[in-house]
Every structure is written in structure tokens, then in C-alpha cells.
Amino acid sequence: MEFTLTNNPIDVKCDNETLLRTIDRGIDDMEFGRELPLDEAFEKITELRNIRRNARA
């Protein structure tokens, strides 16, 4: 399997920073007990996905 890497380190750095920030927020939420039960989490994901799709249309 071949992989193609892009030569754009700025985007990679931004993506890594965004990912790390998201993970940090998720860990903070777990520490403070703000996570949702699995079924409610998937319902929320579906709701947000539908809102996003409708906004693009």
C-alpha cells in the first residue's frame, strides 16, 4: 500500500494542535463527570451531524 505525504507542515502542525486541544477538552470533561452515556452520545452526534448537513444545503 502506498501513502502520499503532502509537503505542508503548517497544516499538519495546526491539525495536531487542534487534535491535542480536543483531546485535552475531552479529558477535562471526563474528569469533571461531564460525559454522556453511550446511547445519548450517539444521539447527540446524529443531531449535530443533521444540523451541519442542513446548514450546508
PyMOL Python script that loads the backbone (N, CA, C, O; Angstrom):
from pymol import cmd

cmd.read_pdbstr("""\
ATOM      1  N   MET A   1       0.853  -1.166   0.000  1.00  0.00           N
ATOM      2  CA  MET A   1       0.000   0.000   0.000  1.00  0.00           C
ATOM      3  C   MET A   1       0.901   1.232   0.000  1.00  0.00           C
ATOM      4  O   MET A   1       1.861   1.298   0.768  1.00  0.00           O
ATOM      5  N   GLU A   2       0.607   2.181  -0.833  1.00  0.00           N
ATOM      6  CA  GLU A   2       1.406   3.396  -0.922  1.00  0.00           C
ATOM      7  C   GLU A   2       0.708   4.544  -0.213  1.00  0.00           C
ATOM      8  O   GLU A   2      -0.517   4.664  -0.230  1.00  0.00           O
ATOM      9  N   PHE A   3       1.513   5.371   0.402  1.00  0.00           N
ATOM     10  CA  PHE A   3       0.994   6.552   1.061  1.00  0.00           C
ATOM     11  C   PHE A   3       1.639   7.779   0.447  1.00  0.00           C
ATOM     12  O   PHE A   3       2.831   7.777   0.141  1.00  0.00           O
ATOM     13  N   THR A   4       0.860   8.808   0.272  1.00  0.00           N
ATOM     14  CA  THR A   4       1.373  10.062  -0.263  1.00  0.00           C
ATOM     15  C   THR A   4       1.324  11.102   0.842  1.00  0.00           C
ATOM     16  O   THR A   4       0.269  11.351   1.426  1.00  0.00           O
ATOM     17  N   LEU A   5       2.456  11.700   1.122  1.00  0.00           N
ATOM     18  CA  LEU A   5       2.522  12.741   2.135  1.00  0.00           C
ATOM     19  C   LEU A   5       2.529  14.096   1.460  1.00  0.00           C
ATOM     20  O   LEU A   5       3.174  14.278   0.428  1.00  0.00           O
ATOM     21  N   THR A   6       1.831  15.027   2.026  1.00  0.00           N
ATOM     22  CA  THR A   6       1.851  16.386   1.493  1.00  0.00           C
ATOM     23  C   THR A   6       2.984  17.150   2.153  1.00  0.00           C
ATOM     24  O   THR A   6       3.299  16.917   3.320  1.00  0.00           O
ATOM     25  N   ASN A   7       3.582  18.037   1.427  1.00  0.00           N
ATOM     26  CA  ASN A   7       4.664  18.857   1.968  1.00  0.00           C
ATOM     27  C   ASN A   7       4.117  20.179   2.472  1.00  0.00           C
ATOM     28  O   ASN A   7       4.497  21.246   1.989  1.00  0.00           O
ATOM     29  N   ASN A   8       3.240  20.102   3.427  1.00  0.00           N
ATOM     30  CA  ASN A   8       2.656  21.304   4.004  1.00  0.00           C
ATOM     31  C   ASN A   8       2.690  21.178   5.524  1.00  0.00           C
ATOM     32  O   ASN A   8       1.668  20.863   6.133  1.00  0.00           O
ATOM     33  N   PRO A   9       3.850  21.419   6.152  1.00  0.00           N
ATOM     34  CA  PRO A   9       3.978  21.218   7.598  1.00  0.00           C
ATOM     35  C   PRO A   9       3.122  22.155   8.431  1.00  0.00           C
ATOM     36  O   PRO A   9       2.806  21.833   9.577  1.00  0.00           O
ATOM     37  N   ILE A  10       2.736  23.309   7.889  1.00  0.00           N
ATOM     38  CA  ILE A  10       1.910  24.247   8.647  1.00  0.00           C
ATOM     39  C   ILE A  10       0.548  23.634   8.920  1.00  0.00           C
ATOM     40  O   ILE A  10       0.057  23.694  10.048  1.00  0.00           O
ATOM     41  N   ASP A  11      -0.073  23.043   7.898  1.00  0.00           N
ATOM     42  CA  ASP A  11      -1.379  22.412   8.089  1.00  0.00           C
ATOM     43  C   ASP A  11      -1.293  21.246   9.057  1.00  0.00           C
ATOM     44  O   ASP A  11      -2.186  21.061   9.883  1.00  0.00           O
ATOM     45  N   VAL A  12      -0.234  20.462   8.965  1.00  0.00           N
ATOM     46  CA  VAL A  12      -0.065  19.318   9.861  1.00  0.00           C
ATOM     47  C   VAL A  12       0.064  19.806  11.293  1.00  0.00           C
ATOM     48  O   VAL A  12      -0.529  19.229  12.205  1.00  0.00           O
ATOM     49  N   LYS A  13       0.832  20.860  11.496  1.00  0.00           N
ATOM     50  CA  LYS A  13       1.005  21.401  12.843  1.00  0.00           C
ATOM     51  C   LYS A  13      -0.327  21.911  13.391  1.00  0.00           C
ATOM     52  O   LYS A  13      -0.649  21.661  14.552  1.00  0.00           O
ATOM     53  N   CYS A  14      -1.093  22.610  12.582  1.00  0.00           N
ATOM     54  CA  CYS A  14      -2.404  23.104  13.011  1.00  0.00           C
ATOM     55  C   CYS A  14      -3.336  21.953  13.339  1.00  0.00           C
ATOM     56  O   CYS A  14      -4.056  21.996  14.336  1.00  0.00           O
ATOM     57  N   ASP A  15      -3.324  20.920  12.498  1.00  0.00           N
ATOM     58  CA  ASP A  15      -4.177  19.766  12.749  1.00  0.00           C
ATOM     59  C   ASP A  15      -3.786  19.073  14.050  1.00  0.00           C
ATOM     60  O   ASP A  15      -4.656  18.657  14.816  1.00  0.00           O
ATOM     61  N   ASN A  16      -2.484  18.946  14.305  1.00  0.00           N
ATOM     62  CA  ASN A  16      -2.030  18.322  15.546  1.00  0.00           C
ATOM     63  C   ASN A  16      -2.434  19.146  16.752  1.00  0.00           C
ATOM     64  O   ASN A  16      -2.866  18.594  17.764  1.00  0.00           O
ATOM     65  N   GLU A  17      -2.302  20.460  16.660  1.00  0.00           N
ATOM     66  CA  GLU A  17      -2.692  21.324  17.763  1.00  0.00           C
ATOM     67  C   GLU A  17      -4.192  21.234  18.029  1.00  0.00           C
ATOM     68  O   GLU A  17      -4.623  21.202  19.181  1.00  0.00           O
ATOM     69  N   THR A  18      -4.976  21.192  16.969  1.00  0.00           N
ATOM     70  CA  THR A  18      -6.422  21.059  17.116  1.00  0.00           C
ATOM     71  C   THR A  18      -6.779  19.735  17.761  1.00  0.00           C
ATOM     72  O   THR A  18      -7.623  19.685  18.657  1.00  0.00           O
ATOM     73  N   LEU A  19      -6.142  18.659  17.312  1.00  0.00           N
ATOM     74  CA  LEU A  19      -6.395  17.340  17.887  1.00  0.00           C
ATOM     75  C   LEU A  19      -6.028  17.309  19.360  1.00  0.00           C
ATOM     76  O   LEU A  19      -6.801  16.812  20.179  1.00  0.00           O
ATOM     77  N   LEU A  20      -4.866  17.831  19.707  1.00  0.00           N
ATOM     78  CA  LEU A  20      -4.439  17.831  21.106  1.00  0.00           C
ATOM     79  C   LEU A  20      -5.362  18.671  21.977  1.00  0.00           C
ATOM     80  O   LEU A  20      -5.653  18.294  23.112  1.00  0.00           O
ATOM     81  N   ARG A  21      -5.826  19.807  21.459  1.00  0.00           N
ATOM     82  CA  ARG A  21      -6.756  20.654  22.206  1.00  0.00           C
ATOM     83  C   ARG A  21      -8.079  19.918  22.437  1.00  0.00           C
ATOM     84  O   ARG A  21      -8.660  19.997  23.520  1.00  0.00           O
ATOM     85  N   THR A  22      -8.546  19.206  21.417  1.00  0.00           N
ATOM     86  CA  THR A  22      -9.792  18.449  21.528  1.00  0.00           C
ATOM     87  C   THR A  22      -9.651  17.330  22.552  1.00  0.00           C
ATOM     88  O   THR A  22     -10.546  17.110  23.368  1.00  0.00           O
ATOM     89  N   ILE A  23      -8.527  16.627  22.507  1.00  0.00           N
ATOM     90  CA  ILE A  23      -8.290  15.549  23.473  1.00  0.00           C
ATOM     91  C   ILE A  23      -8.224  16.116  24.891  1.00  0.00           C
ATOM     92  O   ILE A  23      -8.789  15.533  25.816  1.00  0.00           O
ATOM     93  N   ASP A  24      -7.543  17.244  25.068  1.00  0.00           N
ATOM     94  CA  ASP A  24      -7.456  17.873  26.390  1.00  0.00           C
ATOM     95  C   ASP A  24      -8.837  18.236  26.925  1.00  0.00           C
ATOM     96  O   ASP A  24      -9.136  18.015  28.098  1.00  0.00           O
ATOM     97  N   ARG A  25      -9.669  18.793  26.059  1.00  0.00           N
ATOM     98  CA  ARG A  25     -11.037  19.147  26.495  1.00  0.00           C
ATOM     99  C   ARG A  25     -11.825  17.898  26.863  1.00  0.00           C
ATOM    100  O   ARG A  25     -12.588  17.900  27.829  1.00  0.00           O
ATOM    101  N   GLY A  26     -11.638  16.834  26.092  1.00  0.00           N
ATOM    102  CA  GLY A  26     -12.337  15.580  26.396  1.00  0.00           C
ATOM    103  C   GLY A  26     -11.900  15.005  27.728  1.00  0.00           C
ATOM    104  O   GLY A  26     -12.729  14.517  28.495  1.00  0.00           O
ATOM    105  N   ILE A  27     -10.604  15.056  28.011  1.00  0.00           N
ATOM    106  CA  ILE A  27     -10.100  14.573  29.297  1.00  0.00           C
ATOM    107  C   ILE A  27     -10.652  15.430  30.431  1.00  0.00           C
ATOM    108  O   ILE A  27     -11.058  14.908  31.469  1.00  0.00           O
ATOM    109  N   ASP A  28     -10.667  16.752  30.230  1.00  0.00           N
ATOM    110  CA  ASP A  28     -11.243  17.640  31.243  1.00  0.00           C
ATOM    111  C   ASP A  28     -12.701  17.287  31.505  1.00  0.00           C
ATOM    112  O   ASP A  28     -13.130  17.240  32.658  1.00  0.00           O
ATOM    113  N   ASP A  29     -13.467  17.038  30.445  1.00  0.00           N
ATOM    114  CA  ASP A  29     -14.873  16.676  30.607  1.00  0.00           C
ATOM    115  C   ASP A  29     -15.025  15.388  31.404  1.00  0.00           C
ATOM    116  O   ASP A  29     -15.895  15.290  32.269  1.00  0.00           O
ATOM    117  N   MET A  30     -14.181  14.399  31.115  1.00  0.00           N
ATOM    118  CA  MET A  30     -14.263  13.133  31.853  1.00  0.00           C
ATOM    119  C   MET A  30     -13.919  13.346  33.326  1.00  0.00           C
ATOM    120  O   MET A  30     -14.571  12.775  34.201  1.00  0.00           O
ATOM    121  N   GLU A  31     -12.906  14.157  33.607  1.00  0.00           N
ATOM    122  CA  GLU A  31     -12.510  14.407  34.994  1.00  0.00           C
ATOM    123  C   GLU A  31     -13.607  15.113  35.781  1.00  0.00           C
ATOM    124  O   GLU A  31     -13.770  14.875  36.978  1.00  0.00           O
ATOM    125  N   PHE A  32     -14.348  15.968  35.119  1.00  0.00           N
ATOM    126  CA  PHE A  32     -15.425  16.692  35.800  1.00  0.00           C
ATOM    127  C   PHE A  32     -16.773  15.977  35.707  1.00  0.00           C
ATOM    128  O   PHE A  32     -17.782  16.509  36.171  1.00  0.00           O
ATOM    129  N   GLY A  33     -16.804  14.777  35.114  1.00  0.00           N
ATOM    130  CA  GLY A  33     -18.033  13.998  35.043  1.00  0.00           C
ATOM    131  C   GLY A  33     -19.043  14.530  34.054  1.00  0.00           C
ATOM    132  O   GLY A  33     -20.248  14.367  34.248  1.00  0.00           O
ATOM    133  N   ARG A  34     -18.568  15.171  32.983  1.00  0.00           N
ATOM    134  CA  ARG A  34     -19.487  15.757  32.007  1.00  0.00           C
ATOM    135  C   ARG A  34     -19.677  14.891  30.775  1.00  0.00           C
ATOM    136  O   ARG A  34     -20.133  15.387  29.745  1.00  0.00           O
ATOM    137  N   GLU A  35     -19.342  13.616  30.851  1.00  0.00           N
ATOM    138  CA  GLU A  35     -19.532  12.790  29.671  1.00  0.00           C
ATOM    139  C   GLU A  35     -20.961  12.246  29.642  1.00  0.00           C
ATOM    140  O   GLU A  35     -21.624  12.140  30.674  1.00  0.00           O
ATOM    141  N   LEU A  36     -21.416  11.907  28.440  1.00  0.00           N
ATOM    142  CA  LEU A  36     -22.755  11.369  28.253  1.00  0.00           C
ATOM    143  C   LEU A  36     -22.696   9.851  28.206  1.00  0.00           C
ATOM    144  O   LEU A  36     -21.676   9.281  27.818  1.00  0.00           O
ATOM    145  N   PRO A  37     -23.790   9.185  28.603  1.00  0.00           N
ATOM    146  CA  PRO A  37     -23.864   7.746  28.370  1.00  0.00           C
ATOM    147  C   PRO A  37     -23.773   7.483  26.862  1.00  0.00           C
ATOM    148  O   PRO A  37     -24.109   8.352  26.057  1.00  0.00           O
ATOM    149  N   LEU A  38     -23.323   6.297  26.487  1.00  0.00           N
ATOM    150  CA  LEU A  38     -23.039   5.985  25.086  1.00  0.00           C
ATOM    151  C   LEU A  38     -24.226   6.242  24.167  1.00  0.00           C
ATOM    152  O   LEU A  38     -24.063   6.857  23.113  1.00  0.00           O
ATOM    153  N   ASP A  39     -25.411   5.786  24.543  1.00  0.00           N
ATOM    154  CA  ASP A  39     -26.567   5.974  23.662  1.00  0.00           C
ATOM    155  C   ASP A  39     -26.914   7.454  23.491  1.00  0.00           C
ATOM    156  O   ASP A  39     -27.274   7.883  22.394  1.00  0.00           O
ATOM    157  N   GLU A  40     -26.807   8.230  24.561  1.00  0.00           N
ATOM    158  CA  GLU A  40     -27.075   9.669  24.451  1.00  0.00           C
ATOM    159  C   GLU A  40     -26.005  10.368  23.620  1.00  0.00           C
ATOM    160  O   GLU A  40     -26.298  11.316  22.892  1.00  0.00           O
ATOM    161  N   ALA A  41     -24.772   9.901  23.729  1.00  0.00           N
ATOM    162  CA  ALA A  41     -23.686  10.497  22.946  1.00  0.00           C
ATOM    163  C   ALA A  41     -23.934  10.297  21.454  1.00  0.00           C
ATOM    164  O   ALA A  41     -23.746  11.223  20.666  1.00  0.00           O
ATOM    165  N   PHE A  42     -24.355   9.089  21.062  1.00  0.00           N
ATOM    166  CA  PHE A  42     -24.611   8.842  19.647  1.00  0.00           C
ATOM    167  C   PHE A  42     -25.833   9.615  19.156  1.00  0.00           C
ATOM    168  O   PHE A  42     -25.871  10.039  18.001  1.00  0.00           O
ATOM    169  N   GLU A  43     -26.824   9.800  20.014  1.00  0.00           N
ATOM    170  CA  GLU A  43     -27.972  10.635  19.638  1.00  0.00           C
ATOM    171  C   GLU A  43     -27.517  12.078  19.388  1.00  0.00           C
ATOM    172  O   GLU A  43     -27.956  12.716  18.432  1.00  0.00           O
ATOM    173  N   LYS A  44     -26.645  12.578  20.246  1.00  0.00           N
ATOM    174  CA  LYS A  44     -26.137  13.944  20.097  1.00  0.00           C
ATOM    175  C   LYS A  44     -25.301  14.076  18.833  1.00  0.00           C
ATOM    176  O   LYS A  44     -25.398  15.079  18.126  1.00  0.00           O
ATOM    177  N   ILE A  45     -24.481  13.071  18.543  1.00  0.00           N
ATOM    178  CA  ILE A  45     -23.689  13.082  17.311  1.00  0.00           C
ATOM    179  C   ILE A  45     -24.599  13.151  16.099  1.00  0.00           C
ATOM    180  O   ILE A  45     -24.351  13.933  15.182  1.00  0.00           O
ATOM    181  N   THR A  46     -25.647  12.343  16.083  1.00  0.00           N
ATOM    182  CA  THR A  46     -26.597  12.345  14.972  1.00  0.00           C
ATOM    183  C   THR A  46     -27.274  13.707  14.841  1.00  0.00           C
ATOM    184  O   THR A  46     -27.420  14.231  13.737  1.00  0.00           O
ATOM    185  N   GLU A  47     -27.684  14.272  15.965  1.00  0.00           N
ATOM    186  CA  GLU A  47     -28.331  15.587  15.955  1.00  0.00           C
ATOM    187  C   GLU A  47     -27.401  16.652  15.381  1.00  0.00           C
ATOM    188  O   GLU A  47     -27.810  17.437  14.526  1.00  0.00           O
ATOM    189  N   LEU A  48     -26.155  16.683  15.847  1.00  0.00           N
ATOM    190  CA  LEU A  48     -25.206  17.685  15.359  1.00  0.00           C
ATOM    191  C   LEU A  48     -24.870  17.475  13.887  1.00  0.00           C
ATOM    192  O   LEU A  48     -24.707  18.440  13.141  1.00  0.00           O
ATOM    193  N   ARG A  49     -24.768  16.214  13.468  1.00  0.00           N
ATOM    194  CA  ARG A  49     -24.484  15.923  12.059  1.00  0.00           C
ATOM    195  C   ARG A  49     -25.630  16.413  11.176  1.00  0.00           C
ATOM    196  O   ARG A  49     -25.394  16.990  10.115  1.00  0.00           O
ATOM    197  N   ASN A  50     -26.868  16.187  11.610  1.00  0.00           N
ATOM    198  CA  ASN A  50     -28.024  16.642  10.834  1.00  0.00           C
ATOM    199  C   ASN A  50     -28.081  18.166  10.753  1.00  0.00           C
ATOM    200  O   ASN A  50     -28.401  18.723   9.703  1.00  0.00           O
ATOM    201  N   ILE A  51     -27.773  18.830  11.850  1.00  0.00           N
ATOM    202  CA  ILE A  51     -27.752  20.297  11.840  1.00  0.00           C
ATOM    203  C   ILE A  51     -26.701  20.793  10.857  1.00  0.00           C
ATOM    204  O   ILE A  51     -26.948  21.729  10.096  1.00  0.00           O
ATOM    205  N   ARG A  52     -25.537  20.171  10.873  1.00  0.00           N
ATOM    206  CA  ARG A  52     -24.459  20.588   9.982  1.00  0.00           C
ATOM    207  C   ARG A  52     -24.824  20.345   8.520  1.00  0.00           C
ATOM    208  O   ARG A  52     -24.571  21.194   7.665  1.00  0.00           O
ATOM    209  N   ARG A  53     -25.418  19.185   8.233  1.00  0.00           N
ATOM    210  CA  ARG A  53     -25.833  18.884   6.848  1.00  0.00           C
ATOM    211  C   ARG A  53     -26.889  19.849   6.360  1.00  0.00           C
ATOM    212  O   ARG A  53     -26.843  20.304   5.217  1.00  0.00           O
ATOM    213  N   ASN A  54     -27.848  20.165   7.229  1.00  0.00           N
ATOM    214  CA  ASN A  54     -28.923  21.089   6.847  1.00  0.00           C
ATOM    215  C   ASN A  54     -28.393  22.505   6.626  1.00  0.00           C
ATOM    216  O   ASN A  54     -28.918  23.243   5.793  1.00  0.00           O
ATOM    217  N   ALA A  55     -27.360  22.879   7.367  1.00  0.00           N
ATOM    218  CA  ALA A  55     -26.791  24.209   7.214  1.00  0.00           C
ATOM    219  C   ALA A  55     -26.075  24.343   5.870  1.00  0.00           C
ATOM    220  O   ALA A  55     -26.037  25.428   5.290  1.00  0.00           O
ATOM    221  N   ARG A  56     -25.510  23.243   5.376  1.00  0.00           N
ATOM    222  CA  ARG A  56     -24.788  23.260   4.078  1.00  0.00           C
ATOM    223  C   ARG A  56     -25.760  23.297   2.906  1.00  0.00           C
ATOM    224  O   ARG A  56     -25.414  23.798   1.836  1.00  0.00           O
ATOM    225  N   ALA A  57     -26.949  22.783   3.087  1.00  0.00           N
ATOM    226  CA  ALA A  57     -27.897  22.680   1.980  1.00  0.00           C
ATOM    227  C   ALA A  57     -28.528  23.992   1.621  1.00  0.00           C
ATOM    228  O   ALA A  57     -29.348  24.052   0.705  1.00  0.00           O
TER     229      ALA A  57
END
""", "prot")
cmd.dss("prot")
cmd.show_as("cartoon", "prot")
cmd.util.cbc("prot")
cmd.orient("prot")
